[in-house]
Amino acid sequence: MESLEALTKYCPENNRAVPLPDYWNRLYSILANTRQRPSGDWEPPLPLIVGAWWHSMPIEKVLRFQEHLKWAQQEGQLEDVGRFLRSLSEESWAHFGELPI
């Protein structure tokens, strides 16, 4: 059984930071009950991809990614999310030192 603790230990192995934008977007599409608020913001917040990929700091990306993991836990989706993340090749991840900014 997947746990948030196990995923938060697995994801940063090998200096991984976050999934590359296409994979992070796929992860977000897996998350249940995402919704746009009347203000236009999304819950949970959207992945920092497209323009945000180039204009956000690595720590901001990691913190947003962690929000998505916590959302998956809250929605009972850690098994699916864990299976997806563990299926990614090493080349599907952005690593610290490779991220913009």
C-alpha positions as CSV (number, residue, x, y, z in Angstrom):
1,M,0.0,0.0,0.0
2,E,1.4,3.4,-1.1
3,S,1.9,6.1,1.5
4,L,2.6,9.8,1.3
5,E,5.8,9.2,3.4
6,A,7.0,6.5,0.9
7,L,6.4,8.8,-2.1
8,T,8.0,11.8,-0.5
9,K,11.1,9.6,0.1
10,Y,11.0,8.1,-3.4
11,C,10.5,11.2,-5.5
12,P,13.7,13.0,-4.5
13,E,16.0,10.0,-5.0
14,N,18.7,10.4,-7.6
15,N,18.4,14.2,-7.2
16,R,14.9,14.2,-8.8
17,A,12.9,17.4,-8.3
18,V,9.7,17.1,-10.2
19,P,8.4,15.2,-13.3
20,L,9.1,17.0,-16.6
21,P,6.1,19.2,-17.7
22,D,4.4,16.6,-19.9
23,Y,4.5,14.0,-17.2
24,W,3.5,16.5,-14.5
25,N,0.5,17.5,-16.6
26,R,-0.4,13.9,-16.9
27,L,-0.2,13.5,-13.1
28,Y,-2.4,16.5,-12.6
29,S,-5.0,15.0,-15.0
30,I,-5.1,11.9,-12.8
31,L,-6.0,13.9,-9.7
32,A,-9.7,13.6,-8.7
33,N,-12.0,16.5,-7.9
34,T,-9.8,19.3,-9.3
35,R,-11.8,22.4,-9.8
36,Q,-11.6,26.0,-10.9
37,R,-12.7,28.5,-8.3
38,P,-14.8,31.6,-9.1
39,S,-11.6,33.6,-8.8
40,G,-10.1,31.6,-11.7
41,D,-7.6,29.8,-9.5
42,W,-7.5,26.0,-9.5
43,E,-7.7,23.7,-6.6
44,P,-5.2,22.2,-6.2
45,P,-3.1,24.8,-8.0
46,L,-2.0,23.9,-11.5
47,P,1.4,22.4,-12.2
48,L,4.2,25.0,-12.8
49,I,4.6,24.1,-16.5
50,V,4.4,26.1,-19.7
51,G,5.5,29.7,-18.9
52,A,5.6,29.0,-15.2
53,W,8.3,26.3,-15.8
54,W,10.7,29.0,-16.9
55,H,9.7,31.7,-14.3
56,S,9.5,29.7,-11.1
57,M,12.3,28.7,-8.7
58,P,13.1,25.0,-8.2
59,I,11.8,25.1,-4.7
60,E,8.5,26.5,-5.9
61,K,8.1,23.6,-8.3
62,V,8.9,21.1,-5.6
63,L,6.4,22.6,-3.2
64,R,3.7,22.7,-5.8
65,F,4.4,19.0,-6.7
66,Q,4.2,18.2,-3.0
67,E,0.8,19.9,-2.9
68,H,-0.3,17.5,-5.6
69,L,0.9,14.5,-3.7
70,K,-1.0,15.7,-0.6
71,W,-4.1,16.2,-2.8
72,A,-3.8,12.6,-4.0
73,Q,-3.6,11.4,-0.4
74,Q,-6.7,13.4,0.5
75,E,-8.6,12.0,-2.5
76,G,-7.5,8.4,-1.8
77,Q,-5.4,8.3,-4.9
78,L,-1.9,7.5,-3.6
79,E,-1.9,4.0,-5.2
80,D,-2.6,5.4,-8.7
81,V,-0.3,8.3,-8.3
82,G,2.4,6.2,-6.8
83,R,2.1,3.7,-9.6
84,F,2.3,6.5,-12.2
85,L,5.3,8.2,-10.7
86,R,7.2,4.9,-10.1
87,S,6.6,4.0,-13.8
88,L,8.4,7.1,-15.0
89,S,11.9,6.6,-16.4
90,E,14.7,8.7,-14.9
91,E,14.7,10.8,-18.1
92,S,11.0,11.7,-17.4
93,W,12.1,13.7,-14.3
94,A,13.7,17.1,-14.0
95,H,16.7,16.9,-11.6
96,F,18.1,19.6,-9.4
97,G,20.8,21.4,-11.4
98,E,18.8,20.9,-14.6
99,L,15.9,23.1,-13.7
100,P,15.6,26.7,-15.1
101,I,16.4,29.6,-12.8
